Amino acid sequence: MEARKGAEVVKYEDGVNIGDGTSPTWTVTIEDPAQAIIKKLDGARYVGHVETPFIKSEEELVIKGTTLISRARVTWATPEIA
């Protein structure tokens, strides 16, 4: 898994082991010295679904003040993923 800022990878985890019934949570801090973007987006929420041939998941992004909280819950994965 990786988090990006534009094309730059700012956080990367290799070999992530997601246990049955668990969801990884990453917290990303928004840099906005004037606070203008933060004030406009505070409380915003996005929920969506990701589906590939190997995995299906539910995604949620929530903005709380200066923090972007990203959650993913894997709902299905092919047995070939190890």
ABEGO torsion letter per residue (X at the ends): XBBBBEABBABBBBGBBBBBGBBBBBBBBBBBAAGAAAAAABGBBBBBBBBBAABBBBBBBBBBEABBBBBBBBABBBAABX
